[in-house]
Amino acid sequence: MNESRDILQYLHYHPLSSRGDITAGTAFKGSDATLKRVIAAGIKAGDIVAEGKARATRYRLSPQAQLLMPLNLDTYFALEVDERQVQSSYNFELINGLLTETRLFSDKEQAHLDALQDEFRQHVNELTDNEYRKEMERLGIDLSWKSSQIEGNTYTLLETERLLRESKTAEGKTKEEAVMLLNHKDALSFILDNPDYLQELTVSHIEDIHQLLTKDLSIDKGLRRHRVGITGTNYHPLDNEFQIREAMRDACKLINSKYNIFEKALLTLLLLSYIQPFSDGNKRTARITSNAILIANDYCPLSFRSIDSIDYKKAMLIFYEQNNLYAFKQIFIEQFEFAVKEYF
């Protein structure tokens, strides 16, 4: 219902608004009685919280709605970076509070993902070990290409395939671009050879994955000890080494506590990028670590091949700035479906 979505969007940016504020701010065309019914439905659904009584009643989003409601990305990114209202500092309540208590996938989303996973298992059971390895190699080439492309690598998919299969570099490309791609191959090979390595997530295991991905690149090893900025946003990650390590431990504890494998993988993608524990290579590490969790639990990994790099970055930025994961969750679901249909 568009009216309900408009109200939720308004309350996201204007907490503790009255009905009059909502009417004016959303250009609500219905009667006051209709607005009351829409708000009451939002309260019943757990999306809206009412504070005060009678004329003094004010409305705000519930923490769950703040996290999961759809936000209009076109409207949001029509504003320049310094015009956007953002959560500029690290939210300490996110890992230890909100994400601990909130179920990330709706019943409909969960059923869709479960059906896709059943399809994947059925297909894999029909493959020989050699056929499975070949499909995983094909997915790995696509993942190495797209994961690197998101980070600015200019190798094409065909050039990436030639590099990873035949060790032939492309003309006009830097040595660092080839190294980035080859490091992806090594990290994925390590995961496939040690499928149980990420069954239980630890900070040291994540550091190991990062080290494989940044080998022979001018990137500091281990957790960072200094401030880091992120292009295109006023969100500032933690800059204290001890707080970074604590946040990483908390993230691992949260992810390990989740029974749902899809939630584990999605949270890994989001939180490693949000914490930014390394001086560089954070999103690469997040993508490979997330896939390692899927592989460790016999779930289909994601190649991200069909995602537009800008859409990926926008979905991540809105999580940084608004702690809203709806857009990135849609990417995760779409890419899981793509992987099941495309590779196996």
C-alpha positions in Angstrom: 0.0 0.0 0.0 1.6 3.3 -1.1 0.1 5.4 1.6 1.6 3.1 4.3 5.0 3.2 2.6 4.9 7.0 2.3 4.1 7.3 6.0 6.9 5.0 7.0 9.4 6.8 4.8 8.3 10.1 6.3 8.7 8.8 9.9 12.1 7.5 9.0 13.4 11.0 8.5 10.9 12.8 10.9 10.6 10.8 14.1 8.0 11.9 16.7 5.7 13.5 14.2 2.0 14.3 14.8 -0.8 13.2 12.5 -0.8 16.8 11.2 2.9 16.6 10.5 2.4 13.4 8.6 -0.5 14.8 6.6 1.5 17.8 5.5 4.8 16.0 5.0 3.4 13.2 2.9 0.6 15.3 1.1 -1.8 12.6 2.4 -5.0 12.9 0.3 -7.3 10.8 2.4 -9.5 11.8 5.4 -8.2 12.0 8.9 -10.1 8.8 9.7 -8.3 7.0 6.9 -5.0 8.3 8.2 -5.8 7.0 11.7 -6.6 3.5 10.2 -3.3 3.4 8.2 -1.3 4.4 11.3 -3.2 1.9 13.5 -2.4 -0.8 11.0 1.3 0.2 11.1 1.2 0.0 14.9 -0.4 -3.4 14.8 2.2 -4.6 12.3 5.0 -3.5 14.7 6.3 -0.8 12.3 5.1 2.3 14.1 5.3 3.2 17.8 2.9 5.8 19.4 4.1 8.0 22.2 1.8 10.3 24.3 -2.0 10.5 24.3 -4.8 12.3 22.5 -3.5 15.5 20.8 -0.1 15.1 22.2 0.4 11.7 20.5 3.5 11.5 18.4 4.7 8.7 16.1 8.0 7.1 15.3 9.3 4.0 13.5 10.0 0.9 15.5 13.6 -0.2 15.5 12.6 -3.2 13.3 11.0 -1.0 10.7 14.0 1.3 10.7 16.1 -1.7 9.8 13.8 -3.5 7.3 11.5 -1.0 5.6 12.0 -0.2 1.9 13.6 3.2 1.3 13.4 4.9 -2.1 17.0 4.9 -3.3 16.4 7.2 -6.2 15.0 9.9 -3.9 17.7 9.3 -1.3 20.7 9.5 -3.7 19.2 12.5 -5.5 20.7 14.4 -2.6 24.4 15.1 -2.6 26.5 13.4 0.1 26.6 16.5 2.3 22.8 17.1 2.0 21.8 13.7 3.3 20.7 13.1 6.9 23.0 10.3 8.0 24.1 8.2 11.0 27.6 9.5 10.7 29.2 7.4 13.5 29.3 3.7 14.3 26.1 2.5 15.9 27.1 0.4 18.9 23.4 -0.7 19.4 23.2 -2.3 16.0 25.1 -5.6 16.6 24.4 -6.1 20.3 20.7 -5.0 20.2 18.7 -4.6 17.0 20.3 -7.3 14.8 20.2 -9.8 17.7 16.5 -9.4 18.2 15.3 -9.0 14.6 14.4 -11.7 12.1 15.8 -10.5 8.8 13.7 -12.4 6.3 9.9 -12.4 6.0 8.0 -15.7 5.8 7.6 -15.2 2.1 11.3 -14.4 1.5 12.4 -17.3 3.7 10.2 -19.7 1.8 11.6 -18.5 -1.5 15.2 -18.9 -0.4 14.5 -22.4 1.1 12.9 -23.5 -2.2 15.9 -22.3 -4.1 18.3 -24.1 -1.7 16.3 -27.3 -2.1 16.6 -26.9 -5.9 20.4 -26.4 -5.5 20.8 -29.6 -3.4 18.8 -31.6 -5.9 21.0 -30.4 -8.8 24.2 -31.0 -6.8 23.1 -34.6 -6.0 22.9 -35.3 -9.7 26.5 -34.0 -10.4 29.7 -36.0 -10.2 32.5 -34.6 -8.0 34.3 -33.5 -11.2 31.1 -31.8 -12.6 30.5 -30.0 -9.3 34.1 -28.8 -9.2 33.8 -27.4 -12.7 30.7 -25.5 -11.9 32.3 -24.1 -8.8 35.3 -23.1 -10.8 33.0 -21.3 -13.3 31.2 -19.5 -10.4 34.5 -18.7 -8.9 35.7 -16.9 -12.1 32.6 -14.9 -12.2 32.9 -14.0 -8.5 36.5 -13.0 -8.9 35.7 -10.8 -11.8 32.6 -9.1 -10.3 34.1 -8.7 -6.8 37.2 -7.1 -8.3 35.1 -4.9 -10.7 33.2 -3.5 -7.7 36.6 -2.4 -6.4 37.5 -0.7 -9.6 39.3 -3.5 -11.4 39.1 -3.0 -15.2 39.6 -6.6 -16.4 36.7 -7.9 -18.5 35.1 -11.2 -17.7 36.8 -12.9 -20.7 40.2 -11.4 -19.6 39.6 -12.7 -16.1 38.8 -16.2 -17.3 42.0 -16.2 -19.4 44.0 -15.0 -16.5 42.6 -17.5 -14.0 42.6 -20.5 -16.4 45.7 -19.9 -18.4 47.7 -17.4 -16.2 47.8 -14.9 -19.2 47.6 -11.2 -18.2 45.6 -8.7 -20.3 47.4 -5.9 -22.2 47.1 -2.4 -20.9 46.2 -3.6 -17.3 48.2 -3.0 -14.2 50.0 -5.8 -12.3 47.9 -5.0 -9.2 44.7 -5.8 -11.1 46.0 -9.2 -12.1 47.2 -9.9 -8.5 43.8 -8.9 -7.1 42.0 -11.5 -9.4 44.6 -14.2 -8.7 44.2 -13.6 -5.0 40.5 -14.2 -5.3 41.2 -17.5 -7.0 43.6 -18.5 -4.2 41.1 -17.6 -1.5 38.3 -19.5 -3.1 40.5 -22.5 -3.7 41.4 -22.4 0.0 37.7 -22.4 1.0 36.9 -25.3 -1.3 39.8 -27.3 0.0 38.9 -26.5 3.6 35.1 -26.3 3.5 34.7 -26.5 7.3 37.1 -23.6 8.0 34.3 -21.0 8.4 31.8 -23.3 10.1 32.5 -21.2 13.2 33.4 -17.6 12.4 36.4 -16.1 14.3 38.3 -12.8 13.9 41.5 -14.7 13.1 39.8 -16.7 10.4 38.6 -13.5 8.8 42.1 -12.1 9.0 43.3 -15.2 7.2 40.9 -14.6 4.4 41.9 -11.0 4.2 45.5 -11.9 4.0 44.9 -14.3 1.1 43.0 -11.6 -0.8 45.6 -8.8 -0.2 48.8 -10.9 -0.8 51.4 -8.9 -2.8 49.3 -5.8 -2.7 50.2 -2.6 -0.9 47.7 -3.2 1.8 48.4 -3.4 5.6 47.8 -6.8 7.1 45.7 -7.3 10.2 43.2 -5.1 11.8 43.7 -1.4 11.1 45.2 1.0 13.7 44.2 4.3 12.2 41.2 6.2 10.8 39.8 5.3 7.4 37.4 7.2 5.2 34.8 5.8 2.8 34.3 7.5 -0.6 30.9 8.9 -1.1 29.6 9.0 2.4 29.9 10.9 5.7 29.7 7.7 7.7 32.9 7.3 9.8 33.8 3.8 11.0 35.5 3.1 14.3 39.1 4.4 14.4 40.2 2.7 17.7 42.0 -0.6 17.2 40.6 -2.0 20.5 37.0 -1.0 19.6 37.4 -2.5 16.1 38.5 -5.8 17.5 35.7 -5.8 20.0 33.2 -5.0 17.2 34.6 -7.8 15.2 34.2 -10.2 18.1 30.7 -9.1 18.7 29.9 -9.5 15.0 31.3 -13.1 15.0 29.3 -13.9 18.2 26.1 -12.6 16.6 26.7 -14.5 13.3 27.6 -17.7 15.1 24.5 -17.4 17.2 22.2 -17.4 14.2 20.6 -20.7 13.2 19.5 -19.4 9.8 22.3 -19.8 7.3 20.9 -17.1 5.0 21.0 -14.6 8.0 24.6 -15.7 8.8 25.7 -15.0 5.2 23.8 -11.7 4.9 25.1 -10.4 8.2 28.6 -11.3 7.3 28.3 -9.3 4.0 26.9 -6.3 5.8 28.9 -6.2 9.1 32.4 -6.7 7.8 31.8 -3.8 5.4 30.2 -1.7 8.1 33.0 -2.2 10.6 35.7 -1.7 8.0 38.2 -3.7 10.1 41.0 -3.4 7.5 42.8 -0.5 5.9 41.5 -1.9 2.5 39.9 -5.0 1.0 37.0 -5.0 3.4 34.1 -5.6 0.9 36.2 -8.3 -0.9 36.8 -10.0 2.4 33.1 -9.8 3.3 32.0 -11.4 0.0 34.5 -14.2 0.2 33.8 -14.9 3.9 30.1 -14.8 3.4 30.5 -17.4 0.6 32.7 -19.5 2.8 29.9 -19.7 5.3 27.4 -20.8 2.6 29.9 -23.4 1.3 30.7 -24.7 4.8 26.9 -25.4 5.3 26.4 -26.9 1.8 24.5 -23.9 0.5 24.8 -22.3 -2.9 27.5 -19.6 -3.0 26.9 -16.2 -4.8 28.9 -14.9 -7.7 27.2 -11.4 -7.8 27.7 -11.6 -11.6 24.5 -9.9 -12.6 24.5 -7.1 -10.0 25.3 -3.6 -11.2 28.3 -2.3 -9.2 26.6 1.1 -8.5 23.5 -0.6 -7.2 25.7 -2.7 -4.9 27.5 0.4 -3.6 24.2 2.3 -3.1 22.7 -0.5 -1.1 25.8 -0.7 1.1 25.9 3.1 1.6 22.3 3.2 2.7 23.2 0.6 5.3 26.2 2.7 6.5 24.1 5.9 6.7 20.7 4.7 7.7 21.3 1.2 9.1 18.7 0.1 6.7 19.3 -3.3 5.0 16.3 -3.7 2.8 18.0 -2.8 -0.5 21.0 -5.1 0.3 18.7 -7.9 1.3 17.0 -7.7 -2.1 20.4 -8.0 -3.8 21.2 -11.0 -1.7 18.0 -12.8 -2.5 18.3 -11.9 -6.2 21.9 -13.1 -6.4 21.2 -16.3 -4.6 18.4 -17.1 -7.1 20.7 -16.2 -10.0 23.5 -18.5 -8.7 21.1 -21.5 -8.3 19.6 -21.0 -11.8 22.9 -20.2 -13.6 25.4 -22.6 -12.2 23.9 -25.7 -10.8 
